[in-house]
Amino acid sequence: MKKTLTILTMVITTAFTTMIAQEHLYNDEQMKRFIIMFFCDGHAPPLKYDENGNFIPYKVATALDWANGNKIPHERMLKLIEEIIRERLPILRGVEDEKYDLLEEVIAAIELLKIFHGPNTLALLKECAQIKDSWISLSIAETYILIQEEEGDSISFLKELKETNNFPDKYAFCLFIEDIIADLKEKNKNEAVENYLAFLLDLILTEEDPCDANQIDRLLCKILDGYPQSVQREQMTQIFLNFDDDWTRERFNEIKSEIEKLPADKRIDFSKGVRLVEHYIEHKKEDAVTESNKINNLSPSAIVNTTDETEQSNYETPSKQAEKSSSKKILFGFSVVVILVFIGGVVAWRKK
């Protein structure tokens, strides 16, 4: 009888422990390795198994899909991503080229912060900005702007990057910021557009590299009405007209000729209170106008509360799902224990 009860107890304990362990199948270190391997180098995470217990690779669209599909709370994902970054920052500070692979991992982890971020994320991005590398600076700047919901609040941070000589690659930054400004114009966020355009004007007037100045110049010609023949463009051109290399002299003399097509007294000077955003009226569909009016009629507090509730709902859903799943498994396990104990008791009674 004692032997039967001992075996029965072992079976019950093993079944219950295994079931509970499914909730914590991967510890933090394993999870961090998964994140680095599968979301920092483009592979899909192998978190499904065949009948032999071997991993089955499968494709997922994003890290968000993977976290939601495996019921991993967003809080845990954020914690692990931040740990990955913080563990590598001390190694990267002051290091040049020999830690290139490590730098790629940090850049990829910073990109994940666009999806998973919290109250301390902006401070972490500022900490990452101490690393002198134009490509990591690009990821930092993009992530910072997107977390700030593309508002002009990001300008102060961009100025910090500029002042510390750690500004992103200008070509890639111009491509990114062009899309941001286009989106802001579409949403009629003119104040934010003003801030970004003013920053770009300041950036080009203090630029010392002709190639970078050329990239910013091309962007401003596309997005700032009146800039192609403005006083500011002429001021920028004067800096590079007498450079040693032929390409720089030819390019900026070409720009000088474009400017001089308009008489000097008719050129716009953006330093004299001229609005940077061109205000214009577009014919819109009736439903678009209605939707815009609804948004404008909301009080600022209502807009903030609605946004907060939506974000909180999106943020907590995976965690709640995990809690429900855990409760169901515990109840099921308890039921199994009761049934097995009952069967064991019957068997022991019959043997008597």
Helices and strands as residue ranges (DSSP letters): H 2-21, G 22-24, H 28-39, E 48-49, E 55-56, H 63-69, H 74-92, H 100-112, H 121-128, H 134-147, G 152-154, H 155-163, H 170-186, H 190-205, H 210-223, G 227-229, H 231-240, H 246-259, G 264-266, H 286-297, H 300-351
